[in-house]
Amino acid sequence: MFINPKLLPDDTLNALIEDWLFKQAEFENMNENANMETAREQVKQMLKRKTLVISFAEDDELDVADRINIQPVENFGLTPNQVEFDEL
């Protein structure tokens, strides 16, 4: 299930993006002066272009924090044009 980022409140979307950025090796290797706002805006643009998607796993065995994630669309064997958002 893919979640349309437009449906998430800004503070929720920003927190999800920041959490994802901190998990990324590329972000950790940025210099200390890297601007979180710039990185967040880059991720938002990637979500808008659907090169990244917000996925939700309905697996009850996962913790809630592990059920929602940002992932490259390629992880699902899809192209950005093939992404369809589920309604919440």
N, C-alpha and C positions, 0 to 999 in steps of 0.2 A: 504494500500500500504506500503510495506517495502522497505527501501532504503539500498542498499549495502554500508556499510561504506567505502569500498575500492574506491568507486566512488567520495567520498567527499575529497576536499583538506584538508591537515593536519590541517591548522589553523581553518577551519570551524568545522571539527570533534572535535578538542580539545575544542573549545568554546562551542559546543553543550554538550560535556561530562561534562565540568566544570559547566555549567548551571544546568545540571541534578544532579550532585553531590551536589551542594549547596541546591537543593530542597529536598534532602534525609535526613531524620531524623538521620540515622546512621552516615552520614558524619558529620553532625553538632555536634554529640556527640563525635567525635574523639578528641583526645587531640590537643592542638594548634600546636604542632610540627609535626602533620601529614603531610606527603609529598604529595602535589597535584600531582606531577609527578607519584608517585607510584599508587595513586588512579586512575589516568587517564589511566595508563597502565593496571590496573586490569579491568577497564570497557572495554577497547579495546579488551582484551582477551575474555571477556564475549560476546562482540559483534561478535567476530570471531567465537566463539563456538555457537552462536545464542541463548544463554540463555537470552540475552537482544537483542532487535531489535530496529532499528530506524523506527518509523512509521510516515507516512504523511497522514493527513486527508484532503480530498478534500472539506470539508465543508466551503463554502464561508462566512458563518456567523461567523467563528472563526477568531481571529487575526492571522496574519502570525506566530507570535511567539508561538501561541497555536496549530498550525497545525502540527508542527514537534516536535516529542518527542521520548525519549528513554523509553522503557517499557519492563518488563519481558515478554517473549514469552507466558507464561501461561495466561497472560491477554487476549489473543486471542484464548484460548482453543487449542493451538498448542504445539507440541514438537519441539525442535530444528531441527529435521530431516524433519519436515513438512514445514519449512520456505522456501519460494521462493521469490527472490528479483524481483521487477518490474524494467523494464528498464526505465531510465530517458529520 
